[in-house]
């Protein structure tokens, strides 16, 4: 059965590269019980979820234009891999660059949620 309306992954990210001043990245969250997802984190400023895979075939993907509640659905899912297939692949997504993977998390973010913006 062919899937309809599924965005295609773009092979390269923006030529401008990663700009750490235009993001608000939460900390990486490890997923030791997942056989597919290694870790993830959410960019609160850009409304984007970064996901890395256990197979390490690439740097991972950034799922774009994802509202906070959609991200929370992924976080709450018992099977992260099933959630990727059933929900996340409906979003536009790109391969992450090494700069995006290594971008620092917001050290002032002390929780998960829109209300937990940087403090200080």
N, CA, C and O atoms as CSV, one atom per row, in Angstrom:
chain,resi,resn,atom,element,x,y,z
A,1,UNK,N,N,0.849,-1.173,0.000
A,1,UNK,CA,C,0.000,0.000,0.000
A,1,UNK,C,C,0.897,1.239,0.000
A,1,UNK,O,O,1.761,1.370,0.867
A,2,UNK,N,N,0.710,2.127,-0.933
A,2,UNK,CA,C,1.526,3.333,-1.043
A,2,UNK,C,C,1.075,4.375,-0.027
A,2,UNK,O,O,-0.118,4.579,0.199
A,3,UNK,N,N,2.062,5.025,0.575
A,3,UNK,CA,C,1.751,6.094,1.529
A,3,UNK,C,C,1.575,7.391,0.764
A,3,UNK,O,O,2.333,7.679,-0.162
A,4,UNK,N,N,0.592,8.162,1.145
A,4,UNK,CA,C,0.314,9.421,0.473
A,4,UNK,C,C,0.665,10.584,1.381
A,4,UNK,O,O,0.632,10.465,2.605
A,5,UNK,N,N,1.005,11.720,0.761
A,5,UNK,CA,C,1.272,12.959,1.488
A,5,UNK,C,C,2.394,12.830,2.513
A,5,UNK,O,O,2.331,13.437,3.582
A,6,UNK,N,N,3.402,12.055,2.199
A,6,UNK,CA,C,4.544,11.909,3.091
A,6,UNK,C,C,5.669,12.784,2.549
A,6,UNK,O,O,6.100,12.585,1.413
A,7,UNK,N,N,6.154,13.740,3.324
A,7,UNK,CA,C,7.231,14.600,2.846
A,7,UNK,C,C,8.490,13.803,2.567
A,7,UNK,O,O,8.764,12.810,3.241
A,8,UNK,N,N,9.238,14.225,1.598
A,8,UNK,CA,C,10.502,13.586,1.284
A,8,UNK,C,C,11.621,14.268,2.052
A,8,UNK,O,O,11.629,15.489,2.206
A,9,UNK,N,N,12.566,13.466,2.535
A,9,UNK,CA,C,13.695,14.025,3.276
A,9,UNK,C,C,14.611,14.749,2.306
A,9,UNK,O,O,14.881,14.265,1.207
A,10,UNK,N,N,15.078,15.894,2.717
A,10,UNK,CA,C,16.052,16.632,1.927
A,10,UNK,C,C,17.434,16.157,2.353
A,10,UNK,O,O,17.672,15.916,3.537
A,11,UNK,N,N,18.330,16.025,1.414
A,11,UNK,CA,C,19.638,15.461,1.699
A,11,UNK,C,C,20.607,16.458,2.312
A,11,UNK,O,O,21.617,16.049,2.884
A,12,UNK,N,N,20.337,17.736,2.213
A,12,UNK,CA,C,21.233,18.728,2.781
A,12,UNK,C,C,20.425,19.749,3.551
A,12,UNK,O,O,19.273,20.037,3.227
A,13,UNK,N,N,21.057,20.289,4.576
A,13,UNK,CA,C,20.410,21.346,5.332
A,13,UNK,C,C,20.746,22.676,4.684
A,13,UNK,O,O,21.426,22.710,3.659
A,14,UNK,N,N,20.290,23.743,5.253
A,14,UNK,CA,C,20.499,25.082,4.729
A,14,UNK,C,C,21.975,25.372,4.476
A,14,UNK,O,O,22.829,24.993,5.277
A,15,UNK,N,N,22.274,26.034,3.380
A,15,UNK,CA,C,23.661,26.373,3.065
A,15,UNK,C,C,24.218,27.410,4.031
A,15,UNK,O,O,25.433,27.586,4.119
A,16,UNK,N,N,23.344,28.092,4.749
A,16,UNK,CA,C,23.802,29.074,5.724
A,16,UNK,C,C,24.411,28.418,6.952
A,16,UNK,O,O,25.150,29.064,7.695
A,17,UNK,N,N,24.114,27.148,7.178
A,17,UNK,CA,C,24.649,26.447,8.330
A,17,UNK,C,C,23.836,26.722,9.583
A,17,UNK,O,O,22.815,27.408,9.541
A,18,UNK,N,N,24.292,26.191,10.666
A,18,UNK,CA,C,23.586,26.304,11.932
A,18,UNK,C,C,23.904,27.627,12.610
A,18,UNK,O,O,25.065,28.033,12.656
A,19,UNK,N,N,22.909,28.293,13.126
A,19,UNK,CA,C,23.089,29.561,13.827
A,19,UNK,C,C,22.600,29.380,15.255
A,19,UNK,O,O,21.395,29.342,15.503
A,20,UNK,N,N,23.536,29.268,16.195
A,20,UNK,CA,C,23.167,29.000,17.578
A,20,UNK,C,C,22.406,30.153,18.219
A,20,UNK,O,O,21.780,29.966,19.263
A,21,UNK,N,N,22.444,31.335,17.621
A,21,UNK,CA,C,21.709,32.472,18.172
A,21,UNK,C,C,20.236,32.429,17.791
A,21,UNK,O,O,19.435,33.195,18.326
A,22,UNK,N,N,19.875,31.550,16.880
A,22,UNK,CA,C,18.486,31.434,16.451
A,22,UNK,C,C,17.906,30.093,16.862
A,22,UNK,O,O,17.180,29.462,16.094
A,23,UNK,N,N,18.225,29.659,18.067
A,23,UNK,CA,C,17.690,28.398,18.557
A,23,UNK,C,C,17.562,28.451,20.074
A,23,UNK,O,O,18.117,29.330,20.733
A,24,UNK,N,N,16.835,27.513,20.596
A,24,UNK,CA,C,16.683,27.339,22.038
A,24,UNK,C,C,16.551,25.839,22.270
A,24,UNK,O,O,15.454,25.328,22.494
A,25,UNK,N,N,17.679,25.144,22.213
A,25,UNK,CA,C,17.711,23.692,22.271
A,25,UNK,C,C,17.651,23.175,23.701
A,25,UNK,O,O,18.417,23.597,24.567
A,26,UNK,N,N,16.738,22.265,23.926
A,26,UNK,CA,C,16.717,21.564,25.197
A,26,UNK,C,C,17.860,20.561,25.229
A,26,UNK,O,O,18.542,20.376,24.221
A,27,UNK,N,N,18.082,19.917,26.351
A,27,UNK,CA,C,19.167,18.937,26.437
A,27,UNK,C,C,18.836,17.676,25.643
A,27,UNK,O,O,17.667,17.350,25.436
A,28,UNK,N,N,19.873,16.977,25.204
A,28,UNK,CA,C,19.671,15.677,24.567
A,28,UNK,C,C,19.088,14.723,25.602
A,28,UNK,O,O,19.522,14.709,26.754
A,29,UNK,N,N,18.109,13.931,25.193
A,29,UNK,CA,C,17.493,12.928,26.048
A,29,UNK,C,C,17.803,11.565,25.442
A,29,UNK,O,O,17.406,11.267,24.316
A,30,UNK,N,N,18.515,10.745,26.205
A,30,UNK,CA,C,18.868,9.392,25.768
A,30,UNK,C,C,17.644,8.490,25.869
A,30,UNK,O,O,16.805,8.678,26.751
A,31,UNK,N,N,17.536,7.508,24.968
A,31,UNK,CA,C,16.417,6.557,24.979
A,31,UNK,C,C,16.966,5.123,24.984
A,31,UNK,O,O,16.923,4.443,23.959
A,32,UNK,N,N,17.479,4.665,26.125
A,32,UNK,CA,C,18.116,3.345,26.172
A,32,UNK,C,C,17.182,2.176,25.894
A,32,UNK,O,O,17.649,1.102,25.517
A,33,UNK,N,N,15.877,2.353,26.067
A,33,UNK,CA,C,14.929,1.264,25.828
A,33,UNK,C,C,14.443,1.198,24.393
A,33,UNK,O,O,13.685,0.291,24.049
A,34,UNK,N,N,14.855,2.129,23.547
A,34,UNK,CA,C,14.419,2.142,22.154
A,34,UNK,C,C,15.445,1.419,21.283
A,34,UNK,O,O,16.650,1.628,21.420
A,35,UNK,N,N,14.955,0.574,20.397
A,35,UNK,CA,C,15.857,-0.109,19.468
A,35,UNK,C,C,16.125,0.720,18.223
A,35,UNK,O,O,17.000,0.372,17.430
A,36,UNK,N,N,15.393,1.807,18.037
A,36,UNK,CA,C,15.543,2.628,16.831
A,36,UNK,C,C,16.066,4.027,17.116
A,36,UNK,O,O,16.932,4.514,16.388
A,37,UNK,N,N,15.567,4.684,18.151
A,37,UNK,CA,C,15.938,6.060,18.471
A,37,UNK,C,C,16.995,6.053,19.574
A,37,UNK,O,O,16.787,5.479,20.643
A,38,UNK,N,N,18.123,6.694,19.303
A,38,UNK,CA,C,19.207,6.778,20.276
A,38,UNK,C,C,18.978,7.917,21.266
A,38,UNK,O,O,19.088,7.735,22.479
A,39,UNK,N,N,18.654,9.104,20.724
A,39,UNK,CA,C,18.404,10.271,21.562
A,39,UNK,C,C,17.661,11.324,20.759
A,39,UNK,O,O,17.579,11.250,19.533
A,40,UNK,N,N,17.121,12.309,21.473
A,40,UNK,CA,C,16.367,13.387,20.824
A,40,UNK,C,C,16.484,14.644,21.664
A,40,UNK,O,O,16.855,14.590,22.836
A,41,UNK,N,N,16.162,15.789,21.048
A,41,UNK,CA,C,16.014,17.053,21.769
A,41,UNK,C,C,15.148,17.980,20.932
A,41,UNK,O,O,15.026,17.824,19.717
A,42,UNK,N,N,14.553,18.943,21.611
A,42,UNK,CA,C,13.605,19.857,20.970
A,42,UNK,C,C,14.178,21.260,20.949
A,42,UNK,O,O,14.780,21.715,21.922
A,43,UNK,N,N,13.985,21.939,19.833
A,43,UNK,CA,C,14.378,23.336,19.675
A,43,UNK,C,C,13.109,24.162,19.866
A,43,UNK,O,O,12.254,24.211,18.982
A,44,UNK,N,N,12.994,24.803,21.014
A,44,UNK,CA,C,11.787,25.541,21.375
A,44,UNK,C,C,11.600,26.791,20.521
A,44,UNK,O,O,10.464,27.193,20.268
A,45,UNK,N,N,12.668,27.402,20.079
A,45,UNK,CA,C,12.575,28.614,19.257
A,45,UNK,C,C,12.088,28.277,17.847
A,45,UNK,O,O,11.202,28.946,17.314
A,46,UNK,N,N,12.667,27.245,17.251
A,46,UNK,CA,C,12.345,26.884,15.861
A,46,UNK,C,C,11.249,25.827,15.739
A,46,UNK,O,O,10.878,25.451,14.627
A,47,UNK,N,N,10.731,25.346,16.860
A,47,UNK,CA,C,9.714,24.301,16.863
A,47,UNK,C,C,10.160,23.124,15.994
A,47,UNK,O,O,9.501,22.761,15.020
A,48,UNK,N,N,11.303,22.538,16.376
A,48,UNK,CA,C,11.876,21.433,15.607
A,48,UNK,C,C,12.401,20.359,16.558
A,48,UNK,O,O,12.988,20.663,17.597
A,49,UNK,N,N,12.183,19.119,16.188
A,49,UNK,CA,C,12.649,17.981,16.979
A,49,UNK,C,C,13.846,17.358,16.276
A,49,UNK,O,O,13.768,17.015,15.096
A,50,UNK,N,N,14.945,17.212,16.993
A,50,UNK,CA,C,16.137,16.548,16.470
A,50,UNK,C,C,16.136,15.119,16.996
A,50,UNK,O,O,15.952,14.890,18.191
A,51,UNK,N,N,16.341,14.159,16.097
A,51,UNK,CA,C,16.325,12.750,16.469
A,51,UNK,C,C,17.556,12.068,15.891
A,51,UNK,O,O,17.878,12.241,14.716
A,52,UNK,N,N,18.246,11.287,16.729
A,52,UNK,CA,C,19.361,10.474,16.258
A,52,UNK,C,C,18.993,9.006,16.410
A,52,UNK,O,O,18.225,8.635,17.298
A,53,UNK,N,N,19.552,8.172,15.530
A,53,UNK,CA,C,19.194,6.765,15.431
A,53,UNK,C,C,20.247,5.859,16.056
A,53,UNK,O,O,21.420,6.221,16.152
A,54,UNK,N,N,19.819,4.697,16.472
A,54,UNK,CA,C,20.750,3.732,17.062
A,54,UNK,C,C,21.688,3.135,16.016
A,54,UNK,O,O,22.793,2.715,16.359
A,55,UNK,N,N,21.271,3.086,14.735
A,55,UNK,CA,C,22.120,2.490,13.695
A,55,UNK,C,C,23.248,3.418,13.244
A,55,UNK,O,O,24.181,2.967,12.579
A,56,UNK,N,N,23.181,4.693,13.590
A,56,UNK,CA,C,24.226,5.688,13.301
A,56,UNK,C,C,24.622,5.749,11.825
A,56,UNK,O,O,25.781,6.022,11.512
A,57,UNK,N,N,23.675,5.497,10.911
A,57,UNK,CA,C,23.959,5.575,9.476
A,57,UNK,C,C,24.119,7.011,8.997
A,57,UNK,O,O,24.719,7.258,7.951
A,58,UNK,N,N,23.582,7.959,9.765
A,58,UNK,CA,C,23.739,9.379,9.449
A,58,UNK,C,C,23.679,10.156,10.766
A,58,UNK,O,O,23.593,9.558,11.838
A,59,UNK,N,N,23.725,11.461,10.684
A,59,UNK,CA,C,23.714,12.289,11.900
A,59,UNK,C,C,22.337,12.371,12.550
A,59,UNK,O,O,22.222,12.805,13.696
A,60,UNK,N,N,21.317,11.970,11.851
A,60,UNK,CA,C,19.956,12.037,12.363
A,60,UNK,C,C,19.143,13.031,11.559
A,60,UNK,O,O,19.620,13.575,10.563
A,61,UNK,N,N,17.914,13.268,11.993
A,61,UNK,CA,C,16.984,14.148,11.295
A,61,UNK,C,C,16.475,15.252,12.204
A,61,UNK,O,O,16.426,15.117,13.426
A,62,UNK,N,N,16.100,16.349,11.560
A,62,UNK,CA,C,15.380,17.431,12.224
A,62,UNK,C,C,13.978,17.454,11.630
A,62,UNK,O,O,13.812,17.611,10.421
A,63,UNK,N,N,12.977,17.298,12.477
A,63,UNK,CA,C,11.582,17.368,12.058
A,63,UNK,C,C,11.107,18.797,12.307
A,63,UNK,O,O,11.103,19.270,13.443
A,64,UNK,N,N,10.708,19.478,11.237
A,64,UNK,CA,C,10.411,20.911,11.262
A,64,UNK,C,C,8.935,21.213,11.534
A,64,UNK,O,O,8.057,20.372,11.343
A,65,UNK,N,N,8.700,22.452,11.990
A,65,UNK,CA,C,7.337,22.970,12.209
A,65,UNK,C,C,6.521,22.032,13.095
A,65,UNK,O,O,5.363,21.735,12.805
A,66,UNK,N,N,7.138,21.577,14.168
A,66,UNK,CA,C,6.481,20.663,15.089
A,66,UNK,C,C,6.082,21.417,16.359
A,66,UNK,O,O,6.933,21.934,17.082
A,67,UNK,N,N,4.799,21.467,16.609
A,67,UNK,CA,C,4.310,22.125,17.809
A,67,UNK,C,C,4.756,21.343,19.050
A,67,UNK,O,O,5.051,20.150,18.983
A,68,UNK,N,N,4.796,22.037,20.157
A,68,UNK,CA,C,5.229,21.450,21.419
A,68,UNK,C,C,4.433,20.190,21.751
A,68,UNK,O,O,5.023,19.191,22.162
A,69,UNK,N,N,3.120,20.209,21.587
A,69,UNK,CA,C,2.292,19.050,21.929
A,69,UNK,C,C,2.591,17.849,21.043
A,69,UNK,O,O,2.496,16.709,21.498
A,70,UNK,N,N,2.953,18.089,19.777
A,70,UNK,CA,C,3.361,16.980,18.911
A,70,UNK,C,C,4.651,16.353,19.425
A,70,UNK,O,O,4.796,15.131,19.428
A,71,UNK,N,N,5.579,17.189,19.856
A,71,UNK,CA,C,6.824,16.691,20.426
A,71,UNK,C,C,6.536,15.888,21.685
A,71,UNK,O,O,7.119,14.821,21.880
A,72,UNK,N,N,5.648,16.382,22.545
A,72,UNK,CA,C,5.309,15.672,23.783
A,72,UNK,C,C,4.693,14.302,23.479
A,72,UNK,O,O,4.918,13.344,24.219
A,73,UNK,N,N,3.919,14.207,22.393
A,73,UNK,CA,C,3.375,12.909,21.988
A,73,UNK,C,C,4.486,11.926,21.665
A,73,UNK,O,O,4.392,10.745,22.001
A,74,UNK,N,N,5.530,12.405,21.019
A,74,UNK,CA,C,6.690,11.565,20.734
A,74,UNK,C,C,7.370,11.146,22.037
A,74,UNK,O,O,7.717,9.979,22.214
A,75,UNK,N,N,7.559,12.101,22.942
A,75,UNK,CA,C,8.228,11.822,24.218
A,75,UNK,C,C,7.452,10.775,25.010
A,75,UNK,O,O,8.052,9.892,25.624
A,76,UNK,N,N,6.139,10.863,25.002
A,76,UNK,CA,C,5.301,9.955,25.784
A,76,UNK,C,C,5.134,8.582,25.146
A,76,UNK,O,O,4.725,7.638,25.821
A,77,UNK,N,N,5.440,8.454,23.866
A,77,UNK,CA,C,5.210,7.193,23.151
A,77,UNK,C,C,6.040,6.064,23.745
A,77,UNK,O,O,7.230,6.228,24.016
A,78,UNK,N,N,5.408,4.930,23.941
A,78,UNK,CA,C,6.117,3.757,24.439
A,78,UNK,C,C,7.129,3.293,23.404
A,78,UNK,O,O,8.264,2.958,23.746
A,79,UNK,N,N,6.719,3.272,22.131
A,79,UNK,CA,C,7.612,2.887,21.046
A,79,UNK,C,C,7.954,4.125,20.217
A,79,UNK,O,O,7.129,4.612,19.444
A,80,UNK,N,N,9.166,4.622,20.383
A,80,UNK,CA,C,9.610,5.810,19.634
A,80,UNK,C,C,9.628,5.514,18.132
A,80,UNK,O,O,9.235,6.360,17.329
A,81,UNK,N,N,10.083,4.319,17.754
A,81,UNK,CA,C,10.143,3.955,16.338
A,81,UNK,C,C,8.776,3.948,15.685
A,81,UNK,O,O,8.618,4.437,14.566
A,82,UNK,N,N,7.779,3.394,16.380
A,82,UNK,CA,C,6.420,3.405,15.838
A,82,UNK,C,C,5.891,4.821,15.723
A,82,UNK,O,O,5.176,5.141,14.774
A,83,UNK,N,N,6.233,5.673,16.679
A,83,UNK,CA,C,5.762,7.062,16.636
A,83,UNK,C,C,6.398,7.808,15.458
A,83,UNK,O,O,5.750,8.641,14.825
A,84,UNK,N,N,7.662,7.509,15.168
A,84,UNK,CA,C,8.309,8.100,13.993
A,84,UNK,C,C,7.519,7.726,12.746
A,84,UNK,O,O,7.193,8.589,11.930
A,85,UNK,N,N,7.215,6.446,12.600
A,85,UNK,CA,C,6.497,5.984,11.406
A,85,UNK,C,C,5.071,6.503,11.331
A,85,UNK,O,O,4.609,6.890,10.257
A,86,UNK,N,N,4.369,6.516,12.456
A,86,UNK,CA,C,2.953,6.869,12.428
A,86,UNK,C,C,2.691,8.363,12.468
A,86,UNK,O,O,1.621,8.807,12.050
A,87,UNK,N,N,3.648,9.158,12.966
A,87,UNK,CA,C,3.351,10.573,13.152
A,87,UNK,C,C,4.456,11.512,12.654
A,87,UNK,O,O,4.182,12.444,11.899
A,88,UNK,N,N,5.683,11.273,13.070
A,88,UNK,CA,C,6.753,12.223,12.743
A,88,UNK,C,C,7.037,12.331,11.255
A,88,UNK,O,O,7.356,13.415,10.767
A,89,UNK,N,N,6.928,11.233,10.529
A,89,UNK,CA,C,7.239,11.276,9.104
A,89,UNK,C,C,6.239,12.107,8.304
A,89,UNK,O,O,6.419,12.294,7.101
A,90,UNK,N,N,5.196,12.605,8.950
A,90,UNK,CA,C,4.264,13.515,8.282
A,90,UNK,C,C,4.800,14.943,8.248
A,90,UNK,O,O,4.303,15.776,7.491
A,91,UNK,N,N,5.813,15.227,9.067
A,91,UNK,CA,C,6.421,16.552,9.117
A,91,UNK,C,C,7.543,16.647,8.092
A,91,UNK,O,O,8.117,15.634,7.692
A,92,UNK,N,N,7.849,17.866,7.673
A,92,UNK,CA,C,9.015,18.082,6.830
A,92,UNK,C,C,10.250,17.779,7.666
A,92,UNK,O,O,10.318,18.163,8.834
A,93,UNK,N,N,11.223,17.096,7.083
A,93,UNK,CA,C,12.419,16.791,7.851
A,93,UNK,C,C,13.662,16.843,6.974
A,93,UNK,O,O,13.600,16.653,5.759
A,94,UNK,N,N,14.788,17.105,7.624
A,94,UNK,CA,C,16.080,17.252,6.964
A,94,UNK,C,C,17.118,16.416,7.696
A,94,UNK,O,O,16.976,16.118,8.881
A,95,UNK,N,N,18.159,16.046,6.970
A,95,UNK,CA,C,19.311,15.444,7.624
A,95,UNK,C,C,20.010,16.510,8.444
A,95,UNK,O,O,20.129,17.654,8.007
A,96,UNK,N,N,20.474,16.143,9.635
A,96,UNK,CA,C,21.216,17.087,10.471
A,96,UNK,C,C,22.657,17.171,10.011
A,96,UNK,O,O,23.242,16.188,9.558
A,97,UNK,N,N,23.212,18.353,10.134
A,97,UNK,CA,C,24.637,18.549,9.871
A,97,UNK,C,C,25.407,18.282,11.166
A,97,UNK,O,O,24.811,18.290,12.243
A,98,UNK,N,N,26.717,18.046,11.083
A,98,UNK,CA,C,27.503,17.889,12.303
A,98,UNK,C,C,27.385,19.104,13.235
A,98,UNK,O,O,27.364,18.944,14.456
A,99,UNK,N,N,27.308,20.316,12.666
A,99,UNK,CA,C,27.156,21.519,13.485
A,99,UNK,C,C,25.856,21.501,14.280
A,99,UNK,O,O,25.821,21.931,15.433
A,100,UNK,N,N,24.792,21.006,13.665
A,100,UNK,CA,C,23.508,20.941,14.356
A,100,UNK,C,C,23.534,19.895,15.467
A,100,UNK,O,O,22.949,20.105,16.530
A,101,UNK,N,N,24.200,18.785,15.230
A,101,UNK,CA,C,24.326,17.749,16.256
A,101,UNK,C,C,25.109,18.266,17.450
A,101,UNK,O,O,24.749,18.014,18.600
A,102,UNK,N,N,26.190,18.996,17.167
A,102,UNK,CA,C,27.083,19.473,18.224
A,102,UNK,C,C,26.666,20.807,18.838
A,102,UNK,O,O,27.325,21.291,19.758
A,103,UNK,N,N,25.591,21.405,18.349
A,103,UNK,CA,C,25.150,22.694,18.879
A,103,UNK,C,C,24.864,22.577,20.368
A,103,UNK,O,O,24.288,21.585,20.816
A,104,UNK,N,N,25.261,23.582,21.134
A,104,UNK,CA,C,25.061,23.499,22.585
A,104,UNK,C,C,23.585,23.640,22.966
A,104,UNK,O,O,22.819,24.372,22.340
A,105,UNK,N,N,23.231,22.923,23.998
A,105,UNK,CA,C,21.893,23.063,24.567
A,105,UNK,C,C,21.867,24.311,25.428
A,105,UNK,O,O,22.911,24.782,25.879
A,106,UNK,N,N,20.691,24.843,25.656
A,106,UNK,CA,C,20.505,26.009,26.505
A,106,UNK,C,C,20.726,25.574,27.956
A,106,UNK,O,O,19.904,24.854,28.523
A,107,UNK,N,N,21.825,26.009,28.548
A,107,UNK,CA,C,22.164,25.584,29.914
A,107,UNK,C,C,21.205,26.154,30.958
A,107,UNK,O,O,21.176,25.673,32.091
A,108,UNK,N,N,20.425,27.164,30.599
A,108,UNK,CA,C,19.486,27.775,31.534
A,108,UNK,C,C,18.098,27.142,31.478
A,108,UNK,O,O,17.219,27.487,32.267
A,109,UNK,N,N,17.907,26.215,30.539
A,109,UNK,CA,C,16.606,25.548,30.429
A,109,UNK,C,C,16.552,24.471,31.496
A,109,UNK,O,O,17.409,23.588,31.528
A,110,UNK,N,N,15.561,24.532,32.367
A,110,UNK,CA,C,15.513,23.624,33.503
A,110,UNK,C,C,14.301,22.723,33.482
A,110,UNK,O,O,13.877,22.267,34.543
A,111,UNK,N,N,13.747,22.457,32.383
A,111,UNK,CA,C,12.577,21.592,32.298
A,111,UNK,C,C,12.159,21.500,30.862
A,111,UNK,O,O,12.858,21.977,29.968
A,112,UNK,N,N,11.045,20.899,30.641
A,112,UNK,CA,C,10.534,20.750,29.297
A,112,UNK,C,C,9.210,21.458,29.207
A,112,UNK,O,O,8.271,21.117,29.926
A,113,UNK,N,N,9.120,22.431,28.343
A,113,UNK,CA,C,7.862,23.114,28.137
A,113,UNK,C,C,8.056,24.548,27.760
A,113,UNK,O,O,9.092,25.137,28.071
A,114,UNK,N,N,7.075,25.133,27.088
A,114,UNK,CA,C,7.184,26.522,26.659
A,114,UNK,C,C,7.387,27.476,27.815
A,114,UNK,O,O,8.028,28.515,27.655
A,115,UNK,N,N,6.847,27.139,28.991
A,115,UNK,CA,C,6.991,28.005,30.147
A,115,UNK,C,C,8.392,27.948,30.734
A,115,UNK,O,O,8.714,28.760,31.601
A,116,UNK,N,N,9.239,27.022,30.297
A,116,UNK,CA,C,10.568,26.873,30.886
A,116,UNK,C,C,11.646,27.495,30.008
A,116,UNK,O,O,12.758,26.976,29.911
A,117,UNK,N,N,11.314,28.586,29.385
A,117,UNK,CA,C,12.298,29.331,28.601
A,117,UNK,C,C,13.500,29.671,29.462
A,117,UNK,O,O,13.466,29.546,30.686
A,118,UNK,N,N,14.535,30.094,28.814
A,118,UNK,CA,C,15.767,30.427,29.541
A,118,UNK,C,C,15.467,31.409,30.673
A,118,UNK,O,O,14.695,32.355,30.517
A,119,UNK,N,N,16.088,31.158,31.788
A,119,UNK,CA,C,15.934,32.035,32.943
A,119,UNK,C,C,17.240,32.720,33.217
A,119,UNK,O,O,18.282,32.319,32.700
A,120,UNK,N,N,17.194,33.749,34.025
A,120,UNK,CA,C,18.473,34.332,34.416
A,120,UNK,C,C,18.565,35.715,34.163
A,120,UNK,O,O,19.594,36.328,34.447
